[in-house]
């Protein structure tokens, strides 16, 4: 994996590659011995070559209005690779923060990785200072962009940035069907037909290999009943063993992890996922009682998990993204069959605050002007070359598949605006969403116990 030299290279990567293969102690000793690389900033593009919207996005980064997806700041790629190293995976690519996070997590025979969907810093900050989640938070890290489940969990699964793994959002354009797919449910978006029934293989949709099959530790993935055994969870886990629990019974999920560690006769890695907070935020909004109830359940269940495994396992709690309410006055709609659709090859891909558009050849200038007239108040519109130039999907160039999937243009919310492909008369379906570049969506906790 190539990383930008502006972040600084991690010294001795090739010379020390074999040290990854000497077990957990060797990995931690190697990683802890290196100084974290945080000396530079990301490559700064040639300003004169950028559009007004691209320059405006850079200004939003510089002012702090939006969070730049910066490989020079600790991020989910760093964490995914650090966890994989501790779990015994060999021959991992370097990332600037791998050493620092692996050293902070530390050596442990048993590692429990808890992924709380939607747990942004705005939720953690609401908790009392002495709560389990807040008192054990060691730092904030960045989600990849777009800040959405499919993107981040594929980064966790592969240790790659979206530019490389190619899962670009919840709704991802799949060239094999020349249409948009809802990528985790593995269906064609417009009618819900399974991609398998359309002749598309998981290897075509998720070509980057998962890290889990390379773990030396005995591995188990714990998921809610509704998603165990899905195409995506099988890919994510590398077909490792799985266990299921009833979605709202987090105590049962925690008990599976506790019992597994207590019975283990060899090193273990346990992945535990919950989505109750994310579902509550989508349905009721960030400030709702339902969100607080979900947060309370998470706090209690995983606080108890940490207490029961104290001294026996290392607990890592983090998230895929945060949440930000969809404002009534910031809801935009692309009408099916409307003027923009006449200029595009297929329905838009993307998510609530990022949209990927495949424009018909020869219509690019017309499309750009029309989009900016209708949506420019709420959204930046960047060409795919500008997305690559600004390194929005990661520090490497876009892989050919990723470039195909994002099309000609990417629209990005200027703040908290949302956009949807549906008649405006239907209204916007969610109270809170994610996928944008706001602090609320991009900043997630790293909690260690």
N, C-alpha and C positions, 0 to 999 in steps of 0.2 A: 504494500500500500504506500503510495507516494503522499507525503505531507509537505506543506509549504515551508520553505526555508525561513520565512518570516517568523515562525514559531520557534525556530531553533531545532536542530536535530537532536534526538536522544543518543548520547554518545555510546559508542561501542555496541550498537545493536547487532551487527553481523557477528562480531567476535564473541558475543555472549549468547548467541542463539541457542547453543546446545545446553546452556544452563537452565533453560525452560524445561528440559526433559528430566531433570534430576529430582522431581517430586516437589511437594508443596514447600518444604523447608528451603530447597534451593531456589525456588521461584521467589519466595518472599525475601530471602537474603539478597538476591540479585536486585530486586525491585527497590527494596528499602535503601540499598546502597547508592542509588542514583538520585541526583538532585532533580526536583521537578522542573520541567522546562516551561518557563513563563516569561521569557526575556523579550519577545517581540510581539508584534500584532500581525493580524492577517494582512495579506497582500492588498494594497490599495490600488484600485483600478485607475485606468487612465480617464480622468474626469471628462476631458473634451470629447471622448468617444461615446459617452453615455447620454441617454435621453434625459429630458427634464424630469420624468418620473423616476428614473434610476438615481439621478442626483438627489431628488427629493427623499428617496428612501435612505440614502446615505446620510442625509442631514438628520433624518429621524433617528438613525443609529447614533450619530454624534451627539445629539441633544439628550439622548436617553429616553425618548418617547417610545422607541421600539428597541428590542434586544437583538443584537446581531448574532447569528449562528456562527460563533467564532471557535475554531479548533484550538486557539490559544487559551481559551478559558475551559475550566473543567466541565466535562460534558458526558453524555450517555455513552458515546463511543469509548471514552476512557474507562468508564465504569464497567461496561460490558467486557472489555478486554482484561481489566483487572480481576474481575470475578472469574473469567475463564482461566486465567493464569493460576489463581488460587485453587480452582477445581482440577488443575493438573493438565490443562490443554497445552500442547507443545507447539512450537513454531508459529507463534502468534505475531501478527504485524505490530509494529510500534505505533503508539499514539503519544502525544506530548504529555498527557496526564496519567498514563497507565501506572507508572512507578509510584507516583504520589498516592493514588487511590488504593493501590494494592498494599502499600505500606500502612495506610490508615486503617484498612480493613484488618490486616494482620493475618498471621498464620492461625488456622483452625482446622481440626480434623473434620468438623461438620459445619457446613455453610448453608444457611437458610436465607434465600433471597425472596423477599416479599414485595410484590409489585401491586401498588394500590392505584388503580386507574383513576386519573383526575385529581390526584392529591398535589395541587399546586401550593406555592408558598403562601398565597392568600388564605388558604384553609389552615395550614399549619400555624400561621400567625394568630389565628383566632383562639387557639388552645391556651389553657393556662401555662405559665412558665414551667411548672413542675409536672406537666403531663408527660406521658411516656414518649410520644412522638416529638414534642418540642424539646424536652430536656435532653434527649439523645441525638438530636440533630447536630451533625458535625459541620455541615456546610450546605450551601446551595450549589446546584449544578445546572447546566443548560440541557433542555430537551433539544433534539434535532428539529429542524424545520422541514416540513410543516409539523407543528406540535399536535400530533394526533396519534391515536393508538396504533394504527397499522404501520405507520412510519417508525415510531419509537420501538415497538416490539420487534420489528424486523431488524433494527439496529442492535437491540439487546441479543437477538438470536444469532446475528452474524458478526457483530463487532465492526460493521461497516456503516459509512454515511449513506444517506439516501441517494446521493449522486452515483454511488456504486451498487447498492443493492436493488435499486429500481422500484421499490414500493414507494410511490410518490404521494399517496394520500388515501383517505377512506374510499373515495371513488377514483380508481386508477384506470387509465386507458390501456387496454390490452390489444396489441396490434394483431394478434392471431384472430380476433373477431372484429377488428376495426371499430370497436365500441368501448364504452365505459363499463367497468365491472365494479361491483361492491366487493372489495378485495378479500376481506376476512370471511364474510359468509360464503365467498367463492361463487357468486352468481352474477349474471348479466343484469345491470342495473335497471334497464327499462322494463323487464318482465319477470325477473327473479329466476330465470332458468339457470340451472347449474352449469358452471363452466365445464365440468366433466362431461355433461350431456352434449356440450357443444364441441367436444373433441379437444379441449385445452387441458394440458397436463400441469400438475403442480410445478414441475421442473421448468416449464415455460413461464409461469407466472412468478415463481420464486426461484430464480436461478442461482442466487448466492447460497452457498452451503451453510447450514447451521453449525454452530460451534459445539453444541451439546454432545454429539457422537465422539468428540475428541477429548471429553473430560475423563480423567483417570478416576475421579470419584464416582461412586454408585449414585445414579441420578434418578430423580422422581419429579414429575410435574403435577401439581395439584391445581385443578381448575373447577369452576362451577359446572354442574351437571350439563347445562345446555350447550357447552362448547367442547367438552371432552370428546376426543376422537374426530374432531372436525379436520378438514383438509389443512387448515392453517395451524392448529395446535399440533398436529402430527409433524408438520414441517418444522415448526418452532422448536419442538422437543427432539428433533432428529429421530422420531419414533421410539424415544425412551419410554419407560413405564409411566403410566399416569394414574391419578386417583381423582375421584369426583366427590363433591359435596354440594348440598343444597345451597343455592346462591346466597341466602341471607343468614345461613348458619356458620358464621365465621369461627365460632368456637369449635365446631366439628372439623373445619379445615385446619385450625391450629393443632387440634389433637392428633390429626394424621401426621403432621410434622413432628410433634413431640414424641409420639410413639415410635416413629421411624428412627429418630436419633437414639432414643434409649435402647432400642433393640439392635442397633447397628453393630456389626463386627468388622467394618471397614469404613474408610472415609466416605462421606456422603455429601451430595449437593441436592438441595430441595428447593424447587421453584414453586411459589404459592401466589396465586393471582386472585384479586377481588375487584369487581366492577360496581359495587353498590353505591359508592360515592359518585362516580361518573353518571350513573343512571339517574340518581336523584337530582344532580345538578342540571342535567339536560332537561328533565321534566319540570322542575320547580324553581330553578334559579339558585344562584350562589348563596343568597341570604335566607333561604327557606328553612323551615323547621325540619323538613325531610333531609336536607343536607346535613344539618347539625346532628340529627339522629344517626345518620350513616357514619359521620365522623366519630361520634361517641362509640358506636359499635366497633369501629376499626381500632380506636384508641384502646378500648378494653381488651379486645381479643388478642391483639398483637403485643400489648403490654404484658398480658398473662403468658403469652408464648415466650417472651423474653425471660420472664421470671422463672418459668418452669425449665428452661434450657440454660439458665445462667451457669456459666462455667463449663458447659458441655458443648455449646455451639456458638458460632458467630451469626448474629441476625443482621441482615442488611435490608432496610426498608427504603423504597424509593417510589417513583411514579413515572408515568409516560408523558404527562403534560398537566397543566393547570386548567382553569376555567375562567371565562369572562362572559357576563350576561350579554344577550343580544338586545340592544336598545330599540325601543319602538320606532325612533326616528332615524335609525341607521340600518333599516332592513331593505335590501335591494333584491329585485327579481329579474331574471332573464326569462321572458315569456317564450314558451315553446312555440315555434313557428313564427316568431317575431323577426325583425330586420337583422339582428345579429346572427340568428340561427341560419338565415339564408346564406350567410357568408362562411359558415363553418361546415366541416365535414361530418361532425358527429356531435352529440350532446357534450357539454363541458364535463371534464373530470375535476377532481379536487375536493374541496371541503368548504366549510362555512366561511372561512376568511382567506382562502387561497383557491384560485380557479385556474385550470389549465385549458387552453383553447387551441384547437386544431383548425386553422383557417385555410380556406380553399386557395390554391395557388393563384397569384395575381390579385387577390383581394386584401392583401395584408395592410396596405396603406388606408384603404377605405374602412377596414375593420378597426384599425387603431383610432382613426378619427371619430368614428361612431361610438366606440366604447368610451373614449375619454369624454365625449360630449354627454353621454348618458350616465356614466358611472365614475367619472374622474374625481368627483368631489369626495367619494368614499374609498377609492382604490387606486393604487399605483398600477400601471400596466408596463411590464418589462418584456423585452424579447428574450428568447431562450438563450441567446448569446450573452445578454446582460445578466441573466440568472447565473450562468456559469462564471462570468467575469467577476461578479460580486461574491461568488462562492456561497450562495445561499443554501445549497443542498450538500455542502461539505467542501473540504479543501482540495479535493481532486477534481479533474475535469469530469464532466458528465459522461457516464458510460453510454455507448450507442443506444442501448435499450432505454435508458432513462431519458435521453433526448427525444426518442420517439414517443415516449409516454407523456411527456409534458407539452408536446406540440410546438406551436409558434410563439405563443404568448402566455405569460403568467400574470394574473391579477392578484394583488396582495392588499389586504385591508390597511388603511392608513392608521386606524386605531382599533375601535371596537365594532366597526361595521360588519355586516354579514351579507351574503349573497346566496341566492338559491335559484335553481332551474325549475321553476314552477309558475303557474299563474299567480299573480299578486293577490287575486281574490281569495286564494286558498289560505293566505297568511303564512307566517313563518312558524315551523312546527316545534321549535325548541326554545326554552327560556334562556339557557346558557349553552355556549358552545366553545370550541377551541380550534386550533390549527393555525392561528395567527402568530405574530411576532411580539405581542405585548408581554410585559413582565409577568402578568397574571397567568399567561399561557405557557411561557417559555421557562420560567424558573421553577425548579422542582427540588425537593429536599433529598439529602443523603443522610439517613438515620442509621446509626450503628449501636448495637447492644450486645 
